[in-house]
Amino acid sequence: FAEFDDAANLLAANPDATTISIDEPVEIPKNQHSRLQEPGREEDDELLGTDDSDKTELLAGQKKSAPFWTFDYYQTFFDVDTYQVLDRIKGSVFPVPGKNFVRLYIRSNPDLYGPFWICATLVFTIAVSGNLSNFFIHLGKPTYHYVPEFRKVSIAATTIYAYAWLVPLALWGFLMWRNSKVMNIVSYSFLEIVCVYGYSLFIYIPTAILWIIPQEVVRWVLMIFSLCLSGSVLVMTFWPAVRDDNRRVALVTVGTIVLLHALLSVGCLAYFFDAPEVEVPAPIIPTQNATVITKS
Amino acid sequence: FPDLTDVSISEDIPVEGEITVPVGSHSPDEEFSTLDEPVRDTIMRDLKAVGKKFVHVMYPKKSSALLRDWDLWGPLVLCVSLALMLQGGSADSKDDGGPQFAEVFVIIWFGAVVITLNSKLLGGTISFFQSLCVLGYCVMPLTVAMLVCRLVLLAGSGTISFIIRLIVVLAMFGWSTLASTAFLADSQPPNRKALVVYPIFLFYFVISWMILTFTPQ
């Protein structure tokens, strides 16, 4: 964000100047490292976020100036530090009511690191946890033979990556189409939507680990809890984008977002985690013995 | 141009010199051509280089020998042997068994490529093949773990054998991750080290999981 300060100052001084951004991938992180030691950085970020969005939009347009077939173009999507990724994850797990995830954390610097690696972790976590939970559920049975179920990894990968990339694509297309009909104040780029969806899936990683517990009630409680958290992040992000639209369209859009999210979690729970067995109630056996005794 | 008409190259000064541009580094290849040496020397030189790298992985000090002269023979041998040893897993139906040869191969190579791309996109200064080389060589402790697991499973597959296998796989997983981090961490910008180390951790965790869950028929 220090780069935005400098460029903003230069632009304010000389609004007609054409600026050329030269990507020097090795030097830029070092510069950021030295400048980011300043205290009070968080307050600056807050102000920049609630400031006029024109400046950030202008600078965002300037950032991606390399042509898309060069390596530097994709490097602009990985321009995040460790603390930024951790902040974004924190923001997705503890949604602040009223604050928009994109405006607060993404701030015209959408990254592909978070969505990609959160999805990868989620794929393996679901596969491993499902395998472990099935192992513990069927452990005592004499006929059970442990299998690694490796095929489920590819199924999990397809599902989660399709959800994390195709649903944002469809949503982005839909929002662009509505934007052409109704003037919305808030609009998101495709990468920002991918970012929100990717980070909102983070809560499912600890949820999947806790789903190993073979109690049906516990699993459903966990699922509803994580659905509420990540669903609220999505709703609070996308409600400002559709609230200026027709009331019904807005409600249907937000409802579809939540519904798809719920479908993903319910589907994962149902497919990867076998249902825990219900215990046979003990009292049946003594009555049978009683009837046998009376008959003889 | 009237003044230039009487400029001429004298006929009796011979023009001579070398057309070839001299290469900057004087590698030993320049003194003698490796084309004439016996095949055994060529093979032994490459084998020695691969062997030296294996030793470097066993005792990871901060040395750049692994990074400078990269080769992919070691990773290929390790990957193929690991994938072969993971064969013969039990399967009631084809869908429930362990990973097939192609799956292990693809996971290791595709995973290494993705991690390398990730570290380069985050601003790392390591080259593509050097990173592949390091990640491939650091699979060696896990290959040793697979070998030990198969031997332990020959003895029996009860709880004790599982505990032994768990300890061995955990130890080798830690060794692999620490070895590759020792080699790769220096080439990253300091405020992004964790972002680069985490995918390496995930990569070796998945391989360790495949090794630990291997059950013979």
Interface residues (C-beta under 8 A of the other chain):
Chain A: P25 V26 I28 P29 K30 Q32 H33 L36 F71 Y74 Q75 F77 F78 V80 D81 T82 Y83 V85 Y113 W117 A120 T121 F124 V128 N131 H145 Y146 V147 P148 E149 F150 R151
Chain B: G89 S90 A91 D92 D95 D96 G97 G98 P99 Q100 E103 N118 K120 L121 L122 G123 T125 P189 P190 N191 R192 K193 A194 L195 Y198 P199 L202 F205 V206 W209 M210 T213 F214 T215
